[in-house]
Amino acid sequence: MLVGLSMPVILGGSEQHAGDVSLRASEPAAATEAAAQIGKEDGLGTVTASQTPMSAGMIALHVIVVTLISNVGKLYPASCYRREAHWRERLAVAVGMFPRGEVGAGVLVVSISYGIGGPIVTVAMLSLALNLLLTGVFILIVRKLLSGVPART
């Protein structure tokens, strides 16, 4: 056992990087206040603050359109590996990617911490939630696609 060694203080300790603020964890409230100050200085406000609220019907329409566009973009792998895999296998891989939302969730958390809000974030969150709720449907589609794949020779 090593005697006399102590663990360094992490995230804002007085011993570690006392003069370098950039290495410390920032607080979401500070980022929100900074974004608000930028808008006040310009006299324009932030982009999301100047948007008019949307009705529930318009939000639902935007959620459906954003979800469809993001899922169509995830169909790209179906056009690859034409010699190596049957089209149904390629389409199954693409449909299997539909509920993936780790990157989207990360971007949403960061945007909220910087004070971005309004209908943009609402539509993005609901689109992510819709894709995750439809995971069971996507699994059924993948199973159906893979059940009809001919055996390779």
CNS distance restraints for C-alpha pairs under 8 A (distance, minus, plus):
assign (resid   8 and name CA) (resid  15 and name CA) 7.73 0.50 0.50
assign (resid   8 and name CA) (resid  16 and name CA) 7.24 0.50 0.50
assign (resid   9 and name CA) (resid  13 and name CA) 4.94 0.50 0.50
assign (resid   9 and name CA) (resid  14 and name CA) 7.69 0.50 0.50
assign (resid   9 and name CA) (resid  15 and name CA) 6.92 0.50 0.50
assign (resid   9 and name CA) (resid  16 and name CA) 6.57 0.50 0.50
assign (resid  10 and name CA) (resid  16 and name CA) 7.31 0.50 0.50
assign (resid  11 and name CA) (resid  23 and name CA) 7.78 0.50 0.50
assign (resid  11 and name CA) (resid  24 and name CA) 5.29 0.50 0.50
assign (resid  11 and name CA) (resid  25 and name CA) 6.04 0.50 0.50
assign (resid  12 and name CA) (resid  16 and name CA) 7.27 0.50 0.50
assign (resid  12 and name CA) (resid  17 and name CA) 7.91 0.50 0.50
assign (resid  12 and name CA) (resid  18 and name CA) 7.53 0.50 0.50
assign (resid  12 and name CA) (resid  24 and name CA) 5.62 0.50 0.50
assign (resid  12 and name CA) (resid  25 and name CA) 7.45 0.50 0.50
assign (resid  13 and name CA) (resid  17 and name CA) 7.79 0.50 0.50
assign (resid  13 and name CA) (resid  18 and name CA) 7.25 0.50 0.50
assign (resid  14 and name CA) (resid  18 and name CA) 5.52 0.50 0.50
assign (resid  17 and name CA) (resid  21 and name CA) 7.73 0.50 0.50
assign (resid  17 and name CA) (resid  23 and name CA) 7.34 0.50 0.50
assign (resid  20 and name CA) (resid  24 and name CA) 7.62 0.50 0.50
assign (resid  26 and name CA) (resid  30 and name CA) 7.11 0.50 0.50
assign (resid  26 and name CA) (resid  31 and name CA) 7.62 0.50 0.50
assign (resid  27 and name CA) (resid  31 and name CA) 6.75 0.50 0.50
assign (resid  28 and name CA) (resid  32 and name CA) 6.23 0.50 0.50
assign (resid  28 and name CA) (resid 113 and name CA) 4.68 0.50 0.50
assign (resid  28 and name CA) (resid 114 and name CA) 6.45 0.50 0.50
assign (resid  28 and name CA) (resid 115 and name CA) 7.93 0.50 0.50
assign (resid  29 and name CA) (resid  33 and name CA) 6.12 0.50 0.50
assign (resid  29 and name CA) (resid 113 and name CA) 7.39 0.50 0.50
assign (resid  30 and name CA) (resid  34 and name CA) 6.10 0.50 0.50
assign (resid  31 and name CA) (resid  35 and name CA) 6.16 0.50 0.50
assign (resid  31 and name CA) (resid 113 and name CA) 6.71 0.50 0.50
assign (resid  31 and name CA) (resid 114 and name CA) 5.03 0.50 0.50
assign (resid  31 and name CA) (resid 115 and name CA) 6.82 0.50 0.50
assign (resid  32 and name CA) (resid  36 and name CA) 6.18 0.50 0.50
assign (resid  32 and name CA) (resid 113 and name CA) 6.80 0.50 0.50
assign (resid  32 and name CA) (resid 114 and name CA) 5.21 0.50 0.50
assign (resid  32 and name CA) (resid 115 and name CA) 4.47 0.50 0.50
assign (resid  33 and name CA) (resid  37 and name CA) 6.12 0.50 0.50
assign (resid  33 and name CA) (resid 115 and name CA) 7.95 0.50 0.50
assign (resid  34 and name CA) (resid  38 and name CA) 6.30 0.50 0.50
assign (resid  35 and name CA) (resid  39 and name CA) 6.45 0.50 0.50
assign (resid  35 and name CA) (resid  46 and name CA) 7.52 0.50 0.50
assign (resid  35 and name CA) (resid 114 and name CA) 6.95 0.50 0.50
assign (resid  35 and name CA) (resid 115 and name CA) 6.57 0.50 0.50
assign (resid  36 and name CA) (resid  40 and name CA) 6.25 0.50 0.50
assign (resid  36 and name CA) (resid  45 and name CA) 7.33 0.50 0.50
assign (resid  36 and name CA) (resid  46 and name CA) 7.37 0.50 0.50
assign (resid  36 and name CA) (resid 115 and name CA) 7.93 0.50 0.50
assign (resid  37 and name CA) (resid  41 and name CA) 6.06 0.50 0.50
assign (resid  38 and name CA) (resid  42 and name CA) 6.43 0.50 0.50
assign (resid  38 and name CA) (resid  45 and name CA) 7.56 0.50 0.50
assign (resid  38 and name CA) (resid  46 and name CA) 7.98 0.50 0.50
assign (resid  39 and name CA) (resid  43 and name CA) 6.09 0.50 0.50
assign (resid  39 and name CA) (resid  44 and name CA) 5.69 0.50 0.50
assign (resid  39 and name CA) (resid  45 and name CA) 3.84 0.50 0.50
assign (resid  39 and name CA) (resid  46 and name CA) 5.33 0.50 0.50
assign (resid  40 and name CA) (resid  44 and name CA) 6.83 0.50 0.50
assign (resid  40 and name CA) (resid  45 and name CA) 5.93 0.50 0.50
assign (resid  45 and name CA) (resid  49 and name CA) 6.39 0.50 0.50
assign (resid  45 and name CA) (resid  50 and name CA) 6.62 0.50 0.50
assign (resid  46 and name CA) (resid  50 and name CA) 6.36 0.50 0.50
assign (resid  47 and name CA) (resid  51 and name CA) 6.72 0.50 0.50
assign (resid  48 and name CA) (resid 116 and name CA) 6.36 0.50 0.50
assign (resid  48 and name CA) (resid 117 and name CA) 5.95 0.50 0.50
assign (resid  48 and name CA) (resid 118 and name CA) 5.59 0.50 0.50
assign (resid  48 and name CA) (resid 119 and name CA) 7.74 0.50 0.50
assign (resid  48 and name CA) (resid 120 and name CA) 7.42 0.50 0.50
assign (resid  49 and name CA) (resid 117 and name CA) 7.47 0.50 0.50
assign (resid  49 and name CA) (resid 118 and name CA) 6.82 0.50 0.50
assign (resid  51 and name CA) (resid 118 and name CA) 7.26 0.50 0.50
assign (resid  51 and name CA) (resid 119 and name CA) 7.80 0.50 0.50
assign (resid  53 and name CA) (resid 118 and name CA) 7.40 0.50 0.50
assign (resid  53 and name CA) (resid 119 and name CA) 6.66 0.50 0.50
assign (resid  54 and name CA) (resid  58 and name CA) 6.04 0.50 0.50
assign (resid  54 and name CA) (resid  59 and name CA) 6.27 0.50 0.50
assign (resid  54 and name CA) (resid 119 and name CA) 6.72 0.50 0.50
assign (resid  55 and name CA) (resid  59 and name CA) 6.27 0.50 0.50
assign (resid  56 and name CA) (resid  60 and name CA) 6.13 0.50 0.50
assign (resid  57 and name CA) (resid  61 and name CA) 6.19 0.50 0.50
assign (resid  58 and name CA) (resid  62 and name CA) 6.12 0.50 0.50
assign (resid  59 and name CA) (resid  63 and name CA) 6.06 0.50 0.50
assign (resid  59 and name CA) (resid 119 and name CA) 7.47 0.50 0.50
assign (resid  59 and name CA) (resid 122 and name CA) 7.91 0.50 0.50
assign (resid  59 and name CA) (resid 123 and name CA) 6.26 0.50 0.50
assign (resid  60 and name CA) (resid  64 and name CA) 6.26 0.50 0.50
assign (resid  60 and name CA) (resid 123 and name CA) 7.88 0.50 0.50
assign (resid  61 and name CA) (resid  65 and name CA) 6.25 0.50 0.50
assign (resid  62 and name CA) (resid  66 and name CA) 5.95 0.50 0.50
assign (resid  62 and name CA) (resid 123 and name CA) 6.51 0.50 0.50
assign (resid  63 and name CA) (resid  67 and name CA) 5.97 0.50 0.50
assign (resid  63 and name CA) (resid 123 and name CA) 5.28 0.50 0.50
assign (resid  63 and name CA) (resid 124 and name CA) 7.19 0.50 0.50
assign (resid  63 and name CA) (resid 126 and name CA) 6.34 0.50 0.50
assign (resid  63 and name CA) (resid 127 and name CA) 5.08 0.50 0.50
assign (resid  64 and name CA) (resid  68 and name CA) 6.09 0.50 0.50
assign (resid  64 and name CA) (resid 127 and name CA) 7.10 0.50 0.50
assign (resid  65 and name CA) (resid  69 and name CA) 6.12 0.50 0.50
assign (resid  66 and name CA) (resid  70 and name CA) 6.08 0.50 0.50
assign (resid  66 and name CA) (resid 123 and name CA) 7.90 0.50 0.50
assign (resid  66 and name CA) (resid 124 and name CA) 7.77 0.50 0.50
assign (resid  66 and name CA) (resid 127 and name CA) 6.65 0.50 0.50
assign (resid  67 and name CA) (resid  71 and name CA) 6.11 0.50 0.50
assign (resid  67 and name CA) (resid 127 and name CA) 5.41 0.50 0.50
assign (resid  67 and name CA) (resid 128 and name CA) 7.66 0.50 0.50
assign (resid  67 and name CA) (resid 130 and name CA) 7.70 0.50 0.50
assign (resid  67 and name CA) (resid 131 and name CA) 7.11 0.50 0.50
assign (resid  68 and name CA) (resid  72 and name CA) 6.05 0.50 0.50
assign (resid  69 and name CA) (resid  73 and name CA) 6.27 0.50 0.50
assign (resid  70 and name CA) (resid  74 and name CA) 6.48 0.50 0.50
assign (resid  71 and name CA) (resid  75 and name CA) 6.63 0.50 0.50
assign (resid  71 and name CA) (resid  95 and name CA) 7.98 0.50 0.50
assign (resid  71 and name CA) (resid  98 and name CA) 5.68 0.50 0.50
assign (resid  72 and name CA) (resid  76 and name CA) 7.66 0.50 0.50
assign (resid  74 and name CA) (resid  94 and name CA) 5.91 0.50 0.50
assign (resid  74 and name CA) (resid  95 and name CA) 7.48 0.50 0.50
assign (resid  74 and name CA) (resid  97 and name CA) 6.58 0.50 0.50
assign (resid  74 and name CA) (resid  98 and name CA) 6.56 0.50 0.50
assign (resid  75 and name CA) (resid  79 and name CA) 7.76 0.50 0.50
assign (resid  75 and name CA) (resid  91 and name CA) 7.07 0.50 0.50
assign (resid  75 and name CA) (resid  94 and name CA) 4.91 0.50 0.50
assign (resid  75 and name CA) (resid  95 and name CA) 6.88 0.50 0.50
assign (resid  76 and name CA) (resid  80 and name CA) 7.33 0.50 0.50
assign (resid  76 and name CA) (resid  94 and name CA) 7.04 0.50 0.50
assign (resid  77 and name CA) (resid  81 and name CA) 7.90 0.50 0.50
assign (resid  77 and name CA) (resid  90 and name CA) 6.47 0.50 0.50
assign (resid  77 and name CA) (resid  91 and name CA) 7.44 0.50 0.50
assign (resid  77 and name CA) (resid  93 and name CA) 7.31 0.50 0.50
assign (resid  77 and name CA) (resid  94 and name CA) 5.75 0.50 0.50
assign (resid  78 and name CA) (resid  87 and name CA) 6.79 0.50 0.50
assign (resid  78 and name CA) (resid  90 and name CA) 4.51 0.50 0.50
assign (resid  78 and name CA) (resid  91 and name CA) 4.82 0.50 0.50
assign (resid  78 and name CA) (resid  93 and name CA) 7.41 0.50 0.50
assign (resid  78 and name CA) (resid  94 and name CA) 6.00 0.50 0.50
assign (resid  79 and name CA) (resid  90 and name CA) 7.51 0.50 0.50
assign (resid  80 and name CA) (resid  90 and name CA) 7.57 0.50 0.50
assign (resid  81 and name CA) (resid  85 and name CA) 6.10 0.50 0.50
assign (resid  81 and name CA) (resid  90 and name CA) 7.70 0.50 0.50
assign (resid  82 and name CA) (resid  86 and name CA) 6.96 0.50 0.50
assign (resid  82 and name CA) (resid  87 and name CA) 7.10 0.50 0.50
assign (resid  85 and name CA) (resid  89 and name CA) 6.23 0.50 0.50
assign (resid  85 and name CA) (resid  90 and name CA) 6.46 0.50 0.50
assign (resid  86 and name CA) (resid  90 and name CA) 6.44 0.50 0.50
assign (resid  86 and name CA) (resid 149 and name CA) 7.12 0.50 0.50
assign (resid  87 and name CA) (resid  91 and name CA) 6.05 0.50 0.50
assign (resid  88 and name CA) (resid  92 and name CA) 6.02 0.50 0.50
assign (resid  88 and name CA) (resid 145 and name CA) 5.56 0.50 0.50
assign (resid  88 and name CA) (resid 146 and name CA) 6.45 0.50 0.50
assign (resid  88 and name CA) (resid 148 and name CA) 7.89 0.50 0.50
assign (resid  88 and name CA) (resid 149 and name CA) 6.47 0.50 0.50
assign (resid  89 and name CA) (resid  93 and name CA) 6.33 0.50 0.50
assign (resid  89 and name CA) (resid 145 and name CA) 7.06 0.50 0.50
assign (resid  89 and name CA) (resid 146 and name CA) 6.18 0.50 0.50
assign (resid  89 and name CA) (resid 149 and name CA) 7.22 0.50 0.50
assign (resid  90 and name CA) (resid  94 and name CA) 6.40 0.50 0.50
assign (resid  91 and name CA) (resid  95 and name CA) 6.13 0.50 0.50
assign (resid  91 and name CA) (resid 145 and name CA) 7.66 0.50 0.50
assign (resid  92 and name CA) (resid  96 and name CA) 5.97 0.50 0.50
assign (resid  92 and name CA) (resid 141 and name CA) 7.59 0.50 0.50
assign (resid  92 and name CA) (resid 142 and name CA) 4.85 0.50 0.50
assign (resid  92 and name CA) (resid 143 and name CA) 7.97 0.50 0.50
assign (resid  92 and name CA) (resid 145 and name CA) 6.10 0.50 0.50
assign (resid  92 and name CA) (resid 146 and name CA) 6.87 0.50 0.50
assign (resid  93 and name CA) (resid  97 and name CA) 6.59 0.50 0.50
assign (resid  93 and name CA) (resid 142 and name CA) 7.73 0.50 0.50
assign (resid  94 and name CA) (resid  98 and name CA) 7.07 0.50 0.50
assign (resid  95 and name CA) (resid 138 and name CA) 6.40 0.50 0.50
assign (resid  95 and name CA) (resid 141 and name CA) 7.63 0.50 0.50
assign (resid  95 and name CA) (resid 142 and name CA) 6.68 0.50 0.50
assign (resid  96 and name CA) (resid 138 and name CA) 6.58 0.50 0.50
assign (resid  96 and name CA) (resid 139 and name CA) 7.01 0.50 0.50
assign (resid  96 and name CA) (resid 142 and name CA) 6.71 0.50 0.50
assign (resid  98 and name CA) (resid 131 and name CA) 6.71 0.50 0.50
assign (resid  98 and name CA) (resid 135 and name CA) 7.89 0.50 0.50
assign (resid  98 and name CA) (resid 138 and name CA) 7.42 0.50 0.50
assign (resid  99 and name CA) (resid 128 and name CA) 7.90 0.50 0.50
assign (resid  99 and name CA) (resid 131 and name CA) 4.93 0.50 0.50
assign (resid  99 and name CA) (resid 132 and name CA) 5.06 0.50 0.50
assign (resid  99 and name CA) (resid 134 and name CA) 7.26 0.50 0.50
assign (resid  99 and name CA) (resid 135 and name CA) 5.74 0.50 0.50
assign (resid  99 and name CA) (resid 138 and name CA) 7.83 0.50 0.50
assign (resid 100 and name CA) (resid 131 and name CA) 7.90 0.50 0.50
assign (resid 100 and name CA) (resid 132 and name CA) 7.57 0.50 0.50
assign (resid 101 and name CA) (resid 105 and name CA) 6.00 0.50 0.50
assign (resid 101 and name CA) (resid 128 and name CA) 6.35 0.50 0.50
assign (resid 101 and name CA) (resid 132 and name CA) 7.71 0.50 0.50
assign (resid 102 and name CA) (resid 106 and name CA) 6.23 0.50 0.50
assign (resid 103 and name CA) (resid 107 and name CA) 6.19 0.50 0.50
assign (resid 104 and name CA) (resid 108 and name CA) 6.16 0.50 0.50
assign (resid 104 and name CA) (resid 128 and name CA) 7.22 0.50 0.50
assign (resid 105 and name CA) (resid 109 and name CA) 6.26 0.50 0.50
assign (resid 105 and name CA) (resid 125 and name CA) 7.85 0.50 0.50
assign (resid 105 and name CA) (resid 128 and name CA) 7.57 0.50 0.50
assign (resid 106 and name CA) (resid 110 and name CA) 6.30 0.50 0.50
assign (resid 107 and name CA) (resid 111 and name CA) 6.04 0.50 0.50
assign (resid 108 and name CA) (resid 112 and name CA) 6.10 0.50 0.50
assign (resid 108 and name CA) (resid 121 and name CA) 7.01 0.50 0.50
assign (resid 108 and name CA) (resid 124 and name CA) 7.63 0.50 0.50
assign (resid 108 and name CA) (resid 125 and name CA) 7.35 0.50 0.50
assign (resid 109 and name CA) (resid 113 and name CA) 6.19 0.50 0.50
assign (resid 110 and name CA) (resid 114 and name CA) 6.38 0.50 0.50
assign (resid 111 and name CA) (resid 115 and name CA) 6.51 0.50 0.50
assign (resid 111 and name CA) (resid 116 and name CA) 5.31 0.50 0.50
assign (resid 111 and name CA) (resid 117 and name CA) 7.65 0.50 0.50
assign (resid 112 and name CA) (resid 116 and name CA) 5.21 0.50 0.50
assign (resid 112 and name CA) (resid 117 and name CA) 6.33 0.50 0.50
assign (resid 112 and name CA) (resid 121 and name CA) 7.93 0.50 0.50
assign (resid 116 and name CA) (resid 121 and name CA) 7.43 0.50 0.50
assign (resid 117 and name CA) (resid 121 and name CA) 5.38 0.50 0.50
assign (resid 117 and name CA) (resid 122 and name CA) 7.56 0.50 0.50
assign (resid 118 and name CA) (resid 122 and name CA) 6.49 0.50 0.50
assign (resid 119 and name CA) (resid 123 and name CA) 5.99 0.50 0.50
assign (resid 120 and name CA) (resid 124 and name CA) 6.28 0.50 0.50
assign (resid 121 and name CA) (resid 125 and name CA) 6.02 0.50 0.50
assign (resid 122 and name CA) (resid 126 and name CA) 6.13 0.50 0.50
assign (resid 123 and name CA) (resid 127 and name CA) 5.98 0.50 0.50
assign (resid 124 and name CA) (resid 128 and name CA) 6.22 0.50 0.50
assign (resid 125 and name CA) (resid 129 and name CA) 6.14 0.50 0.50
assign (resid 126 and name CA) (resid 130 and name CA) 5.99 0.50 0.50
assign (resid 127 and name CA) (resid 131 and name CA) 6.30 0.50 0.50
assign (resid 128 and name CA) (resid 132 and name CA) 6.30 0.50 0.50
assign (resid 129 and name CA) (resid 133 and name CA) 6.05 0.50 0.50
assign (resid 130 and name CA) (resid 134 and name CA) 6.20 0.50 0.50
assign (resid 131 and name CA) (resid 135 and name CA) 6.57 0.50 0.50
assign (resid 134 and name CA) (resid 138 and name CA) 6.31 0.50 0.50
assign (resid 135 and name CA) (resid 139 and name CA) 6.21 0.50 0.50
assign (resid 136 and name CA) (resid 140 and name CA) 6.34 0.50 0.50
assign (resid 137 and name CA) (resid 141 and name CA) 6.31 0.50 0.50
assign (resid 138 and name CA) (resid 142 and name CA) 6.20 0.50 0.50
assign (resid 139 and name CA) (resid 143 and name CA) 6.18 0.50 0.50
assign (resid 140 and name CA) (resid 144 and name CA) 6.15 0.50 0.50
assign (resid 141 and name CA) (resid 145 and name CA) 6.14 0.50 0.50
assign (resid 142 and name CA) (resid 146 and name CA) 6.13 0.50 0.50
assign (resid 143 and name CA) (resid 147 and name CA) 6.06 0.50 0.50
assign (resid 144 and name CA) (resid 148 and name CA) 7.08 0.50 0.50
assign (resid 145 and name CA) (resid 149 and name CA) 7.18 0.50 0.50
